[in-house]
Amino acid sequence: MHLFVWRHSKRFSSWSMLDEPHIHKENYLQAEVTVLAASKAEALQLLERSGHWNIEDLLRIEPEVIPLDAARIITSHVDFQ
């Protein structure tokens, strides 16, 4: 099993970025989703079933893939704004 992490921020987006991905169905400033699955395909299927995520746009972003076979820091976040 692996953790698949997709992150996207629209914090600095502008009208010039018309082709920017929009990974969640609702409007957001920052979105992140982490899925535990055996494969990226299975992770995307789970996200599609939830009905909250835009799969076509998630496919445009390569997720961080975290194998669960050793001790490690899973995630960290620092926001200075």
PyMOL Python script that loads the backbone (N, CA, C, O; Angstrom):
from pymol import cmd

cmd.read_pdbstr("""\
ATOM      1  N   MET A   1       0.838  -1.180   0.000  1.00  0.00           N
ATOM      2  CA  MET A   1       0.000   0.000   0.000  1.00  0.00           C
ATOM      3  C   MET A   1       0.884   1.245   0.000  1.00  0.00           C
ATOM      4  O   MET A   1       2.015   1.240   0.487  1.00  0.00           O
ATOM      5  N   HIS A   2       0.322   2.303  -0.563  1.00  0.00           N
ATOM      6  CA  HIS A   2       1.011   3.582  -0.638  1.00  0.00           C
ATOM      7  C   HIS A   2       0.034   4.699  -0.289  1.00  0.00           C
ATOM      8  O   HIS A   2      -1.181   4.548  -0.411  1.00  0.00           O
ATOM      9  N   LEU A   3       0.589   5.812   0.143  1.00  0.00           N
ATOM     10  CA  LEU A   3      -0.201   7.028   0.277  1.00  0.00           C
ATOM     11  C   LEU A   3       0.032   7.856  -0.983  1.00  0.00           C
ATOM     12  O   LEU A   3       1.174   8.067  -1.392  1.00  0.00           O
ATOM     13  N   PHE A   4      -1.038   8.314  -1.585  1.00  0.00           N
ATOM     14  CA  PHE A   4      -0.973   9.173  -2.765  1.00  0.00           C
ATOM     15  C   PHE A   4      -1.480  10.550  -2.334  1.00  0.00           C
ATOM     16  O   PHE A   4      -2.612  10.687  -1.871  1.00  0.00           O
ATOM     17  N   VAL A   5      -0.631  11.564  -2.491  1.00  0.00           N
ATOM     18  CA  VAL A   5      -0.955  12.906  -2.011  1.00  0.00           C
ATOM     19  C   VAL A   5      -0.995  13.874  -3.185  1.00  0.00           C
ATOM     20  O   VAL A   5       0.002  14.061  -3.883  1.00  0.00           O
ATOM     21  N   TRP A   6      -2.151  14.484  -3.394  1.00  0.00           N
ATOM     22  CA  TRP A   6      -2.307  15.533  -4.403  1.00  0.00           C
ATOM     23  C   TRP A   6      -2.489  16.853  -3.661  1.00  0.00           C
ATOM     24  O   TRP A   6      -3.278  16.946  -2.721  1.00  0.00           O
ATOM     25  N   ARG A   7      -1.746  17.874  -4.097  1.00  0.00           N
ATOM     26  CA  ARG A   7      -1.867  19.215  -3.523  1.00  0.00           C
ATOM     27  C   ARG A   7      -1.974  20.223  -4.652  1.00  0.00           C
ATOM     28  O   ARG A   7      -1.334  20.086  -5.695  1.00  0.00           O
ATOM     29  N   HIS A   8      -2.795  21.238  -4.425  1.00  0.00           N
ATOM     30  CA  HIS A   8      -2.880  22.321  -5.408  1.00  0.00           C
ATOM     31  C   HIS A   8      -3.234  23.613  -4.688  1.00  0.00           C
ATOM     32  O   HIS A   8      -4.094  23.629  -3.808  1.00  0.00           O
ATOM     33  N   SER A   9      -2.570  24.685  -5.065  1.00  0.00           N
ATOM     34  CA  SER A   9      -2.828  25.998  -4.493  1.00  0.00           C
ATOM     35  C   SER A   9      -3.177  26.974  -5.605  1.00  0.00           C
ATOM     36  O   SER A   9      -2.524  27.015  -6.647  1.00  0.00           O
ATOM     37  N   LYS A  10      -4.215  27.754  -5.362  1.00  0.00           N
ATOM     38  CA  LYS A  10      -4.577  28.812  -6.300  1.00  0.00           C
ATOM     39  C   LYS A  10      -4.261  30.179  -5.695  1.00  0.00           C
ATOM     40  O   LYS A  10      -4.761  31.205  -6.155  1.00  0.00           O
ATOM     41  N   ARG A  11      -3.432  30.177  -4.666  1.00  0.00           N
ATOM     42  CA  ARG A  11      -3.112  31.406  -3.945  1.00  0.00           C
ATOM     43  C   ARG A  11      -2.561  32.493  -4.870  1.00  0.00           C
ATOM     44  O   ARG A  11      -2.916  33.661  -4.716  1.00  0.00           O
ATOM     45  N   PHE A  12      -1.714  32.137  -5.814  1.00  0.00           N
ATOM     46  CA  PHE A  12      -1.090  33.127  -6.688  1.00  0.00           C
ATOM     47  C   PHE A  12      -1.598  33.031  -8.126  1.00  0.00           C
ATOM     48  O   PHE A  12      -0.923  33.486  -9.050  1.00  0.00           O
ATOM     49  N   SER A  13      -2.768  32.451  -8.324  1.00  0.00           N
ATOM     50  CA  SER A  13      -3.297  32.321  -9.679  1.00  0.00           C
ATOM     51  C   SER A  13      -3.838  33.666 -10.162  1.00  0.00           C
ATOM     52  O   SER A  13      -4.175  34.544  -9.367  1.00  0.00           O
ATOM     53  N   SER A  14      -3.911  33.800 -11.468  1.00  0.00           N
ATOM     54  CA  SER A  14      -4.441  35.023 -12.064  1.00  0.00           C
ATOM     55  C   SER A  14      -5.214  34.641 -13.321  1.00  0.00           C
ATOM     56  O   SER A  14      -5.243  33.473 -13.709  1.00  0.00           O
ATOM     57  N   TRP A  15      -5.829  35.613 -13.946  1.00  0.00           N
ATOM     58  CA  TRP A  15      -6.583  35.354 -15.171  1.00  0.00           C
ATOM     59  C   TRP A  15      -5.690  34.838 -16.284  1.00  0.00           C
ATOM     60  O   TRP A  15      -6.178  34.221 -17.232  1.00  0.00           O
ATOM     61  N   SER A  16      -4.393  35.080 -16.184  1.00  0.00           N
ATOM     62  CA  SER A  16      -3.481  34.592 -17.218  1.00  0.00           C
ATOM     63  C   SER A  16      -3.273  33.080 -17.122  1.00  0.00           C
ATOM     64  O   SER A  16      -2.691  32.479 -18.025  1.00  0.00           O
ATOM     65  N   MET A  17      -3.735  32.471 -16.054  1.00  0.00           N
ATOM     66  CA  MET A  17      -3.585  31.030 -15.848  1.00  0.00           C
ATOM     67  C   MET A  17      -4.905  30.316 -16.111  1.00  0.00           C
ATOM     68  O   MET A  17      -5.389  29.569 -15.260  1.00  0.00           O
ATOM     69  N   LEU A  18      -5.481  30.540 -17.270  1.00  0.00           N
ATOM     70  CA  LEU A  18      -6.795  29.990 -17.575  1.00  0.00           C
ATOM     71  C   LEU A  18      -6.806  28.469 -17.648  1.00  0.00           C
ATOM     72  O   LEU A  18      -7.850  27.849 -17.446  1.00  0.00           O
ATOM     73  N   ASP A  19      -5.671  27.868 -17.930  1.00  0.00           N
ATOM     74  CA  ASP A  19      -5.611  26.410 -18.063  1.00  0.00           C
ATOM     75  C   ASP A  19      -5.149  25.732 -16.768  1.00  0.00           C
ATOM     76  O   ASP A  19      -4.762  24.564 -16.785  1.00  0.00           O
ATOM     77  N   GLU A  20      -5.188  26.442 -15.676  1.00  0.00           N
ATOM     78  CA  GLU A  20      -4.752  25.901 -14.393  1.00  0.00           C
ATOM     79  C   GLU A  20      -5.727  24.813 -13.929  1.00  0.00           C
ATOM     80  O   GLU A  20      -6.934  24.950 -14.127  1.00  0.00           O
ATOM     81  N   PRO A  21      -5.224  23.736 -13.316  1.00  0.00           N
ATOM     82  CA  PRO A  21      -6.125  22.685 -12.825  1.00  0.00           C
ATOM     83  C   PRO A  21      -7.049  23.208 -11.721  1.00  0.00           C
ATOM     84  O   PRO A  21      -6.716  24.150 -11.002  1.00  0.00           O
ATOM     85  N   HIS A  22      -8.187  22.588 -11.611  1.00  0.00           N
ATOM     86  CA  HIS A  22      -9.148  22.867 -10.535  1.00  0.00           C
ATOM     87  C   HIS A  22      -9.538  21.502  -9.985  1.00  0.00           C
ATOM     88  O   HIS A  22     -10.460  20.865 -10.495  1.00  0.00           O
ATOM     89  N   ILE A  23      -8.832  21.045  -8.938  1.00  0.00           N
ATOM     90  CA  ILE A  23      -8.929  19.634  -8.527  1.00  0.00           C
ATOM     91  C   ILE A  23     -10.152  19.292  -7.686  1.00  0.00           C
ATOM     92  O   ILE A  23     -10.518  18.120  -7.600  1.00  0.00           O
ATOM     93  N   HIS A  24     -10.795  20.276  -7.064  1.00  0.00           N
ATOM     94  CA  HIS A  24     -11.967  20.008  -6.227  1.00  0.00           C
ATOM     95  C   HIS A  24     -13.193  20.636  -6.864  1.00  0.00           C
ATOM     96  O   HIS A  24     -13.094  21.660  -7.542  1.00  0.00           O
ATOM     97  N   LYS A  25     -14.352  20.021  -6.646  1.00  0.00           N
ATOM     98  CA  LYS A  25     -15.597  20.507  -7.260  1.00  0.00           C
ATOM     99  C   LYS A  25     -16.004  21.884  -6.723  1.00  0.00           C
ATOM    100  O   LYS A  25     -16.624  22.665  -7.445  1.00  0.00           O
ATOM    101  N   GLU A  26     -15.666  22.190  -5.473  1.00  0.00           N
ATOM    102  CA  GLU A  26     -15.999  23.486  -4.879  1.00  0.00           C
ATOM    103  C   GLU A  26     -14.849  24.457  -5.127  1.00  0.00           C
ATOM    104  O   GLU A  26     -13.733  24.049  -5.449  1.00  0.00           O
ATOM    105  N   ASN A  27     -15.136  25.743  -4.972  1.00  0.00           N
ATOM    106  CA  ASN A  27     -14.085  26.741  -5.106  1.00  0.00           C
ATOM    107  C   ASN A  27     -13.170  26.650  -3.884  1.00  0.00           C
ATOM    108  O   ASN A  27     -13.652  26.450  -2.769  1.00  0.00           O
ATOM    109  N   TYR A  28     -11.879  26.790  -4.075  1.00  0.00           N
ATOM    110  CA  TYR A  28     -10.928  26.651  -2.978  1.00  0.00           C
ATOM    111  C   TYR A  28      -9.725  27.545  -3.219  1.00  0.00           C
ATOM    112  O   TYR A  28      -9.478  28.002  -4.335  1.00  0.00           O
ATOM    113  N   LEU A  29      -8.976  27.784  -2.138  1.00  0.00           N
ATOM    114  CA  LEU A  29      -7.707  28.490  -2.245  1.00  0.00           C
ATOM    115  C   LEU A  29      -6.571  27.471  -2.274  1.00  0.00           C
ATOM    116  O   LEU A  29      -5.647  27.572  -3.081  1.00  0.00           O
ATOM    117  N   GLN A  30      -6.657  26.487  -1.378  1.00  0.00           N
ATOM    118  CA  GLN A  30      -5.697  25.387  -1.366  1.00  0.00           C
ATOM    119  C   GLN A  30      -6.473  24.094  -1.135  1.00  0.00           C
ATOM    120  O   GLN A  30      -7.389  24.045  -0.314  1.00  0.00           O
ATOM    121  N   ALA A  31      -6.100  23.059  -1.861  1.00  0.00           N
ATOM    122  CA  ALA A  31      -6.759  21.763  -1.702  1.00  0.00           C
ATOM    123  C   ALA A  31      -5.698  20.678  -1.619  1.00  0.00           C
ATOM    124  O   ALA A  31      -4.680  20.728  -2.310  1.00  0.00           O
ATOM    125  N   GLU A  32      -5.950  19.704  -0.769  1.00  0.00           N
ATOM    126  CA  GLU A  32      -5.052  18.564  -0.614  1.00  0.00           C
ATOM    127  C   GLU A  32      -5.895  17.341  -0.311  1.00  0.00           C
ATOM    128  O   GLU A  32      -6.858  17.410   0.452  1.00  0.00           O
ATOM    129  N   VAL A  33      -5.527  16.233  -0.908  1.00  0.00           N
ATOM    130  CA  VAL A  33      -6.188  14.971  -0.602  1.00  0.00           C
ATOM    131  C   VAL A  33      -5.123  13.886  -0.542  1.00  0.00           C
ATOM    132  O   VAL A  33      -4.205  13.855  -1.361  1.00  0.00           O
ATOM    133  N   THR A  34      -5.257  12.995   0.441  1.00  0.00           N
ATOM    134  CA  THR A  34      -4.343  11.875   0.621  1.00  0.00           C
ATOM    135  C   THR A  34      -5.157  10.598   0.611  1.00  0.00           C
ATOM    136  O   THR A  34      -6.150  10.479   1.328  1.00  0.00           O
ATOM    137  N   VAL A  35      -4.736   9.641  -0.204  1.00  0.00           N
ATOM    138  CA  VAL A  35      -5.479   8.391  -0.360  1.00  0.00           C
ATOM    139  C   VAL A  35      -4.539   7.220  -0.085  1.00  0.00           C
ATOM    140  O   VAL A  35      -3.411   7.196  -0.577  1.00  0.00           O
ATOM    141  N   LEU A  36      -4.999   6.259   0.693  1.00  0.00           N
ATOM    142  CA  LEU A  36      -4.277   5.015   0.913  1.00  0.00           C
ATOM    143  C   LEU A  36      -4.796   4.004  -0.094  1.00  0.00           C
ATOM    144  O   LEU A  36      -5.978   3.660  -0.081  1.00  0.00           O
ATOM    145  N   ALA A  37      -3.912   3.523  -0.973  1.00  0.00           N
ATOM    146  CA  ALA A  37      -4.335   2.588  -2.017  1.00  0.00           C
ATOM    147  C   ALA A  37      -3.127   1.778  -2.497  1.00  0.00           C
ATOM    148  O   ALA A  37      -1.978   2.125  -2.224  1.00  0.00           O
ATOM    149  N   ALA A  38      -3.413   0.709  -3.209  1.00  0.00           N
ATOM    150  CA  ALA A  38      -2.351  -0.141  -3.754  1.00  0.00           C
ATOM    151  C   ALA A  38      -1.744   0.449  -5.023  1.00  0.00           C
ATOM    152  O   ALA A  38      -0.602   0.141  -5.368  1.00  0.00           O
ATOM    153  N   SER A  39      -2.511   1.304  -5.727  1.00  0.00           N
ATOM    154  CA  SER A  39      -2.023   1.879  -6.980  1.00  0.00           C
ATOM    155  C   SER A  39      -2.637   3.257  -7.187  1.00  0.00           C
ATOM    156  O   SER A  39      -3.629   3.612  -6.550  1.00  0.00           O
ATOM    157  N   LYS A  40      -2.037   4.019  -8.080  1.00  0.00           N
ATOM    158  CA  LYS A  40      -2.576   5.341  -8.431  1.00  0.00           C
ATOM    159  C   LYS A  40      -3.971   5.192  -9.036  1.00  0.00           C
ATOM    160  O   LYS A  40      -4.859   5.994  -8.748  1.00  0.00           O
ATOM    161  N   ALA A  41      -4.168   4.180  -9.867  1.00  0.00           N
ATOM    162  CA  ALA A  41      -5.470   3.945 -10.481  1.00  0.00           C
ATOM    163  C   ALA A  41      -6.540   3.692  -9.413  1.00  0.00           C
ATOM    164  O   ALA A  41      -7.647   4.222  -9.503  1.00  0.00           O
ATOM    165  N   GLU A  42      -6.211   2.891  -8.415  1.00  0.00           N
ATOM    166  CA  GLU A  42      -7.167   2.617  -7.331  1.00  0.00           C
ATOM    167  C   GLU A  42      -7.454   3.893  -6.540  1.00  0.00           C
ATOM    168  O   GLU A  42      -8.598   4.141  -6.158  1.00  0.00           O
ATOM    169  N   ALA A  43      -6.431   4.698  -6.293  1.00  0.00           N
ATOM    170  CA  ALA A  43      -6.617   5.966  -5.577  1.00  0.00           C
ATOM    171  C   ALA A  43      -7.571   6.878  -6.339  1.00  0.00           C
ATOM    172  O   ALA A  43      -8.466   7.482  -5.748  1.00  0.00           O
ATOM    173  N   LEU A  44      -7.378   6.974  -7.641  1.00  0.00           N
ATOM    174  CA  LEU A  44      -8.259   7.816  -8.458  1.00  0.00           C
ATOM    175  C   LEU A  44      -9.684   7.286  -8.480  1.00  0.00           C
ATOM    176  O   LEU A  44     -10.631   8.073  -8.499  1.00  0.00           O
ATOM    177  N   GLN A  45      -9.854   5.977  -8.477  1.00  0.00           N
ATOM    178  CA  GLN A  45     -11.200   5.391  -8.435  1.00  0.00           C
ATOM    179  C   GLN A  45     -11.908   5.767  -7.133  1.00  0.00           C
ATOM    180  O   GLN A  45     -13.092   6.104  -7.142  1.00  0.00           O
ATOM    181  N   LEU A  46     -11.188   5.708  -6.024  1.00  0.00           N
ATOM    182  CA  LEU A  46     -11.772   6.082  -4.735  1.00  0.00           C
ATOM    183  C   LEU A  46     -12.175   7.558  -4.729  1.00  0.00           C
ATOM    184  O   LEU A  46     -13.238   7.915  -4.220  1.00  0.00           O
ATOM    185  N   LEU A  47     -11.322   8.408  -5.296  1.00  0.00           N
ATOM    186  CA  LEU A  47     -11.641   9.829  -5.357  1.00  0.00           C
ATOM    187  C   LEU A  47     -12.842  10.089  -6.257  1.00  0.00           C
ATOM    188  O   LEU A  47     -13.685  10.930  -5.943  1.00  0.00           O
ATOM    189  N   GLU A  48     -12.924   9.381  -7.361  1.00  0.00           N
ATOM    190  CA  GLU A  48     -14.051   9.544  -8.268  1.00  0.00           C
ATOM    191  C   GLU A  48     -15.355   9.148  -7.586  1.00  0.00           C
ATOM    192  O   GLU A  48     -16.373   9.821  -7.748  1.00  0.00           O
ATOM    193  N   ARG A  49     -15.325   8.069  -6.831  1.00  0.00           N
ATOM    194  CA  ARG A  49     -16.528   7.614  -6.120  1.00  0.00           C
ATOM    195  C   ARG A  49     -16.998   8.607  -5.070  1.00  0.00           C
ATOM    196  O   ARG A  49     -18.191   8.686  -4.779  1.00  0.00           O
ATOM    197  N   SER A  50     -16.056   9.375  -4.493  1.00  0.00           N
ATOM    198  CA  SER A  50     -16.449  10.342  -3.459  1.00  0.00           C
ATOM    199  C   SER A  50     -17.296  11.462  -4.041  1.00  0.00           C
ATOM    200  O   SER A  50     -18.125  12.043  -3.342  1.00  0.00           O
ATOM    201  N   GLY A  51     -17.088  11.772  -5.333  1.00  0.00           N
ATOM    202  CA  GLY A  51     -17.869  12.812  -5.987  1.00  0.00           C
ATOM    203  C   GLY A  51     -17.403  14.230  -5.724  1.00  0.00           C
ATOM    204  O   GLY A  51     -18.041  15.175  -6.187  1.00  0.00           O
ATOM    205  N   HIS A  52     -16.304  14.410  -4.990  1.00  0.00           N
ATOM    206  CA  HIS A  52     -15.840  15.754  -4.638  1.00  0.00           C
ATOM    207  C   HIS A  52     -14.657  16.239  -5.464  1.00  0.00           C
ATOM    208  O   HIS A  52     -14.310  17.419  -5.406  1.00  0.00           O
ATOM    209  N   TRP A  53     -14.037  15.359  -6.226  1.00  0.00           N
ATOM    210  CA  TRP A  53     -12.770  15.675  -6.881  1.00  0.00           C
ATOM    211  C   TRP A  53     -12.889  15.597  -8.393  1.00  0.00           C
ATOM    212  O   TRP A  53     -13.582  14.728  -8.922  1.00  0.00           O
ATOM    213  N   ASN A  54     -12.212  16.510  -9.092  1.00  0.00           N
ATOM    214  CA  ASN A  54     -12.180  16.529 -10.557  1.00  0.00           C
ATOM    215  C   ASN A  54     -11.041  15.635 -11.036  1.00  0.00           C
ATOM    216  O   ASN A  54      -9.880  16.043 -11.024  1.00  0.00           O
ATOM    217  N   ILE A  55     -11.369  14.442 -11.448  1.00  0.00           N
ATOM    218  CA  ILE A  55     -10.367  13.438 -11.807  1.00  0.00           C
ATOM    219  C   ILE A  55      -9.524  13.880 -12.992  1.00  0.00           C
ATOM    220  O   ILE A  55      -8.315  13.653 -13.004  1.00  0.00           O
ATOM    221  N   GLU A  56     -10.134  14.501 -13.982  1.00  0.00           N
ATOM    222  CA  GLU A  56      -9.368  14.933 -15.166  1.00  0.00           C
ATOM    223  C   GLU A  56      -8.256  15.898 -14.771  1.00  0.00           C
ATOM    224  O   GLU A  56      -7.158  15.839 -15.325  1.00  0.00           O
ATOM    225  N   ASP A  57      -8.531  16.785 -13.820  1.00  0.00           N
ATOM    226  CA  ASP A  57      -7.511  17.733 -13.383  1.00  0.00           C
ATOM    227  C   ASP A  57      -6.505  17.083 -12.441  1.00  0.00           C
ATOM    228  O   ASP A  57      -5.331  17.454 -12.450  1.00  0.00           O
ATOM    229  N   LEU A  58      -6.939  16.120 -11.627  1.00  0.00           N
ATOM    230  CA  LEU A  58      -5.981  15.388 -10.786  1.00  0.00           C
ATOM    231  C   LEU A  58      -4.973  14.633 -11.646  1.00  0.00           C
ATOM    232  O   LEU A  58      -3.813  14.488 -11.261  1.00  0.00           O
ATOM    233  N   LEU A  59      -5.409  14.153 -12.805  1.00  0.00           N
ATOM    234  CA  LEU A  59      -4.501  13.439 -13.709  1.00  0.00           C
ATOM    235  C   LEU A  59      -3.397  14.348 -14.256  1.00  0.00           C
ATOM    236  O   LEU A  59      -2.353  13.865 -14.695  1.00  0.00           O
ATOM    237  N   ARG A  60      -3.628  15.655 -14.230  1.00  0.00           N
ATOM    238  CA  ARG A  60      -2.624  16.606 -14.713  1.00  0.00           C
ATOM    239  C   ARG A  60      -1.534  16.877 -13.686  1.00  0.00           C
ATOM    240  O   ARG A  60      -0.496  17.450 -14.018  1.00  0.00           O
ATOM    241  N   ILE A  61      -1.762  16.471 -12.441  1.00  0.00           N
ATOM    242  CA  ILE A  61      -0.814  16.702 -11.354  1.00  0.00           C
ATOM    243  C   ILE A  61      -0.268  15.350 -10.898  1.00  0.00           C
ATOM    244  O   ILE A  61      -1.038  14.452 -10.560  1.00  0.00           O
ATOM    245  N   GLU A  62       1.030  15.207 -10.886  1.00  0.00           N
ATOM    246  CA  GLU A  62       1.637  13.954 -10.411  1.00  0.00           C
ATOM    247  C   GLU A  62       1.606  13.961  -8.881  1.00  0.00           C
ATOM    248  O   GLU A  62       2.154  14.875  -8.264  1.00  0.00           O
ATOM    249  N   PRO A  63       0.978  12.961  -8.257  1.00  0.00           N
ATOM    250  CA  PRO A  63       0.903  12.963  -6.797  1.00  0.00           C
ATOM    251  C   PRO A  63       2.245  12.586  -6.174  1.00  0.00           C
ATOM    252  O   PRO A  63       3.081  11.940  -6.805  1.00  0.00           O
ATOM    253  N   GLU A  64       2.427  12.997  -4.943  1.00  0.00           N
ATOM    254  CA  GLU A  64       3.550  12.487  -4.154  1.00  0.00           C
ATOM    255  C   GLU A  64       3.141  11.077  -3.737  1.00  0.00           C
ATOM    256  O   GLU A  64       2.036  10.880  -3.231  1.00  0.00           O
ATOM    257  N   VAL A  65       4.007  10.107  -3.941  1.00  0.00           N
ATOM    258  CA  VAL A  65       3.710   8.721  -3.593  1.00  0.00           C
ATOM    259  C   VAL A  65       4.594   8.341  -2.405  1.00  0.00           C
ATOM    260  O   VAL A  65       5.820   8.414  -2.479  1.00  0.00           O
ATOM    261  N   ILE A  66       3.954   7.936  -1.318  1.00  0.00           N
ATOM    262  CA  ILE A  66       4.672   7.611  -0.088  1.00  0.00           C
ATOM    263  C   ILE A  66       4.492   6.124   0.203  1.00  0.00           C
ATOM    264  O   ILE A  66       3.398   5.697   0.574  1.00  0.00           O
ATOM    265  N   PRO A  67       5.555   5.328   0.038  1.00  0.00           N
ATOM    266  CA  PRO A  67       5.457   3.910   0.381  1.00  0.00           C
ATOM    267  C   PRO A  67       5.411   3.749   1.901  1.00  0.00           C
ATOM    268  O   PRO A  67       6.002   4.538   2.639  1.00  0.00           O
ATOM    269  N   LEU A  68       4.712   2.735   2.347  1.00  0.00           N
ATOM    270  CA  LEU A  68       4.545   2.516   3.787  1.00  0.00           C
ATOM    271  C   LEU A  68       5.417   1.369   4.284  1.00  0.00           C
ATOM    272  O   LEU A  68       4.960   0.529   5.059  1.00  0.00           O
ATOM    273  N   ASP A  69       6.661   1.332   3.842  1.00  0.00           N
ATOM    274  CA  ASP A  69       7.542   0.230   4.217  1.00  0.00           C
ATOM    275  C   ASP A  69       8.670   0.635   5.158  1.00  0.00           C
ATOM    276  O   ASP A  69       9.499  -0.202   5.514  1.00  0.00           O
ATOM    277  N   ALA A  70       8.719   1.903   5.570  1.00  0.00           N
ATOM    278  CA  ALA A  70       9.765   2.368   6.471  1.00  0.00           C
ATOM    279  C   ALA A  70       9.267   3.588   7.240  1.00  0.00           C
ATOM    280  O   ALA A  70       8.350   4.286   6.807  1.00  0.00           O
ATOM    281  N   ALA A  71       9.883   3.824   8.371  1.00  0.00           N
ATOM    282  CA  ALA A  71       9.528   5.001   9.163  1.00  0.00           C
ATOM    283  C   ALA A  71       9.949   6.263   8.422  1.00  0.00           C
ATOM    284  O   ALA A  71      11.028   6.314   7.832  1.00  0.00           O
ATOM    285  N   ARG A  72       9.098   7.271   8.455  1.00  0.00           N
ATOM    286  CA  ARG A  72       9.417   8.534   7.800  1.00  0.00           C
ATOM    287  C   ARG A  72       8.401   9.589   8.196  1.00  0.00           C
ATOM    288  O   ARG A  72       7.342   9.270   8.738  1.00  0.00           O
ATOM    289  N   ILE A  73       8.722  10.843   7.925  1.00  0.00           N
ATOM    290  CA  ILE A  73       7.760  11.924   8.109  1.00  0.00           C
ATOM    291  C   ILE A  73       6.781  11.830   6.946  1.00  0.00           C
ATOM    292  O   ILE A  73       7.197  11.809   5.788  1.00  0.00           O
ATOM    293  N   ILE A  74       5.523  11.775   7.234  1.00  0.00           N
ATOM    294  CA  ILE A  74       4.515  11.628   6.183  1.00  0.00           C
ATOM    295  C   ILE A  74       4.218  12.967   5.535  1.00  0.00           C
ATOM    296  O   ILE A  74       4.244  13.079   4.309  1.00  0.00           O
ATOM    297  N   THR A  75       3.938  13.974   6.326  1.00  0.00           N
ATOM    298  CA  THR A  75       3.619  15.273   5.746  1.00  0.00           C
ATOM    299  C   THR A  75       3.959  16.367   6.741  1.00  0.00           C
ATOM    300  O   THR A  75       3.977  16.146   7.952  1.00  0.00           O
ATOM    301  N   SER A  76       4.223  17.528   6.219  1.00  0.00           N
ATOM    302  CA  SER A  76       4.411  18.711   7.052  1.00  0.00           C
ATOM    303  C   SER A  76       3.894  19.901   6.265  1.00  0.00           C
ATOM    304  O   SER A  76       3.850  19.872   5.035  1.00  0.00           O
ATOM    305  N   HIS A  77       3.510  20.928   6.964  1.00  0.00           N
ATOM    306  CA  HIS A  77       2.966  22.104   6.293  1.00  0.00           C
ATOM    307  C   HIS A  77       3.348  23.338   7.093  1.00  0.00           C
ATOM    308  O   HIS A  77       3.164  23.378   8.310  1.00  0.00           O
ATOM    309  N   VAL A  78       3.871  24.329   6.421  1.00  0.00           N
ATOM    310  CA  VAL A  78       4.201  25.601   7.039  1.00  0.00           C
ATOM    311  C   VAL A  78       3.616  26.698   6.153  1.00  0.00           C
ATOM    312  O   VAL A  78       3.918  26.766   4.961  1.00  0.00           O
ATOM    313  N   ASP A  79       2.785  27.547   6.733  1.00  0.00           N
ATOM    314  CA  ASP A  79       2.177  28.644   5.976  1.00  0.00           C
ATOM    315  C   ASP A  79       2.450  29.929   6.729  1.00  0.00           C
ATOM    316  O   ASP A  79       1.996  30.097   7.861  1.00  0.00           O
ATOM    317  N   PHE A  80       3.184  30.831   6.117  1.00  0.00           N
ATOM    318  CA  PHE A  80       3.570  32.065   6.772  1.00  0.00           C
ATOM    319  C   PHE A  80       2.705  33.253   6.372  1.00  0.00           C
ATOM    320  O   PHE A  80       3.132  34.400   6.506  1.00  0.00           O
ATOM    321  N   GLN A  81       1.519  33.000   5.895  1.00  0.00           N
ATOM    322  CA  GLN A  81       0.669  34.110   5.507  1.00  0.00           C
ATOM    323  C   GLN A  81      -0.596  34.124   6.297  1.00  0.00           C
ATOM    324  O   GLN A  81      -1.438  35.000   6.099  1.00  0.00           O
TER     325      GLN A  81
END
""", "prot")
cmd.dss("prot")
cmd.show_as("cartoon", "prot")
cmd.util.cbc("prot")
cmd.orient("prot")
